[in-house]
Amino acid sequence: MAVLDIVTLPDKILRQRTQEVTRFDDELQELIDNMIETMRAASGVGLAAPQIGRSIKLTVIESLPEVDEEGNDIEGTRKLYVVANPEIVWTSRKEVDGIEGCLSIPGYLGEVDRFDAIRVRAQDRQGKKIKLRVGGWTARIFQHEIDHLNGVLFIDRLTEPENFWTEEEFDAMKEAAEQEDAPPSRRSRGRKV
């Protein structure tokens, strides 16, 4: 397996609609393995083929791990999805705001509305037809990656234009909000540490 280069804006491939996967051969299997390796090496939770320079309807997605009562990740609870030619065939009525980033737009985050649950019709890595129902954060990842296959980026779906930040700006906002919620004895007095 190999770690592939991740395409970033302003590369035009990120804005193109992709072609269907029609051959589920050894070359595709190698590409899928390389995409999984690349996603994990970049600490991502999803990677679509256009992000590695391939204009085909293919994405790999890895759910977040389950956590125990103390908030620690439970090993072996992440689920890996390999999805070709996905189509969202149902969405929940409920939408939720969430903060998203993208391996193709490094260093930036934005607030995006996504459906809380979706159903997807697709093919697996061998070309077998599959139906998936996903919810919560996994549904958000699926929608983000399927958008990539249609030339749409998370920055096109921001809740408001001002809800787009550098990672540093977002971290500072988050820290300030946590300080406001902290009891007075734990609040920073504005000193640098």
Secondary structure by P-SEA (a helix, b strand, c coil): cbbbbbbccccccccbbbbccccccaaaaaaaaaaaaaaaaacccccccccccccccccccccbbbbccccccccccbbbbbbccccccccccbbbbbbbbbcccccbbbbbbbbccbbbbbbccccccbbbbbcaaaaaaaaaaaaaaaccccccccccccccccaaaaaaaaaaaaaaacccccccccccc
